[in-house]
Amino acid sequence: MAIARRYEIYLPSTYNDGRAIERRKFKQTRAELLAQFGGLTRMPLEMATALRGEWMTGKQLYEDRIATYVIYSLDINAADAFMRPYKEKLKRRFRQLEILLVAQLVELF
């Protein structure tokens, strides 16, 4: 059994103004994560079961289809050091007020 960090990154399909985000940005993100971690699990936007996100900023309701990326890393310190600034990079790339990135400790069997 090993302790690892699991990261879930939730990326929206549209900019805050409703325009579709270019597919190349998702491909670029996938390539960067594969290069850094050597693997990932993803649920792309094209899946019929794509996640739906809803959130409020003030009185403004945002609704979106969400692409999800899941990464596991045994090197927790290095992974955290990568992910903290990477989240800010994703916020700029996808032009979002916020990007949901969840990190949790897990046991791998």
N, C-alpha and C positions, 0 to 999 in steps of 0.2 A: 504494500500500500504506500502511496506517495501523496504528499500534500502539494497542491497546485493552486494557482489563481485562475479563475474562470472570468473572462471578460465578455460582456454582451454589449454590442454597439448597435444602436437603433438609428438608422438613417432614413430621412424622409424622402418621398418621391418628388416633392415639389418645393420650390422656394416659398418663402413666407407670402409672396404676392400671388401664389397659385400657379406660376409657370412650372412646367416639368423640368426637373434637374437632368442634365445631360448624362447619358449612359456612361460616357467616358470617365466621369468622376467616380462612379461605382467601380468600374474596372480598375482605375488607378488605385483606389482604396484597397481593393482586393489584392492587387499585386504587391502593394506595400506591406500589407499584413502577412501575406505568404512569405515575402522576403524576410520579414522580421521574426516570424514565429514558426515557419516551416509547414503550417497547416491551419485550416479553419473550417468551420461549419457555417453554412449560410442558408438563409431563406430569401431568395431573390424576389423582387417586386412582381415578377411574372407569375409566381405561384398563385393559384386560385385561393389558397389559404393565407395569403399575405396578411401580416398583422395590420390592424388599423389603429392609428394613434389619434387621440383627441386631447387638447390641452387649452387652457385659457391664459391669456395675458391681458390683464385688465378685463375689459368686457369683450375682447376679441376672441372668438373661438376658432381654433385651427384644427383641421381634420386632415389626415394623411394616411396613405398606404406606407408601410414601413419595411425597408430591407433590413434584415438582421444578420449580424456577423457574430459568431461565438468562437473564442480563442481560449486555449488552455496553455499555461506556461508553468513549468517546474521551477524556473528561475524567477521567483517572485520579485525580487528587488530590481532586476534588470527590466522585467516586464512593466512594473510600476513606473520606473524611470522613463520608459518609452511612452507609455499610455498618457501620462499627465500632460505633456506638451502636445501629444498627438490629438487629443480631444480638441484643443484650441485650433489646431491645423484643420481638423474636420469642420469646426464651426465656420471657419473662414471659407473653406472649399465649398461647402454646401450653403453658405450664406444664411446661417441659422442663428437665432438668438440663443439657442441652447441645443446641445446634442446629448441624448441620454446614453451614458456609458456606465454600466454596472460592473462592479468587481466583487468577487466573493471567493473565500477560501473553500476548496473542495478536496475530498479524498478521491484519488484515482485508484481503482483496483486493477 
